[in-house]
Each structure stands twice: as structure tokens, then as C-alpha cells.
């Protein structure tokens, strides 16, 4: 599966995704792009999953018709220590998430 990690997601989170084609926004040269433009690039590059901490992304484009699945990580910060506990749920999501779906994965201390 082609997976793209947003620029605000710590790069080290990518390490646990063996067997997938993993890239980051900075690695692709897309840093600083606005969400609409970034999503267009993601779609053209044929990524299947976009992982972000941007909770507003779903309101900026109709993701149901965008041709990509999105996982939004929700924690108290985007620090690695805060996001690492969410990774088992992300791996489970890889099995079931479908194109057009937005799945929010929340830290236990977030209501």
C-alpha cells in the first residue's frame, strides 16, 4: 500500500510500516503546500493512504470522492511519544480502511 505521512507527523513513525511503500511530505518535496494542493498531489501520485494529525483536513475537501483514505491521529501533541501508542490501531486500520474513508484514531486521554 502506498502511504504518505504528512509533514507534521514525526518521520520516525514511518519505521514500523514494513511491506508498504512509505513516503513523507518533505521527502516528496511537498512541504509547505496547502491542504487542497497537497491532496491533489497525493491523488496524482496514487497514494492510497494519507496519515496526518490535521483534524481540519476532512472539512477542506470532499474526501469521499478524492480517491484516497485518510487516517487522522488525535493526541495531545504531535510528538513521537504521544503518537507511538496509536500505531497498533493504525496497523489495524490498514486492513479495513477503504478509499474515501476518514478514520480518526484517538489517544486514550482524548475525549
Beta strands, then each sheet from edge to edge (+ up, - down):
strand 1: 2-5
strand 2: 21-24
strand 3: 49-52
strand 4: 69-74
strand 5: 102-106
sheet 1: 2+ 1+ 3+ 4+ 5+
end
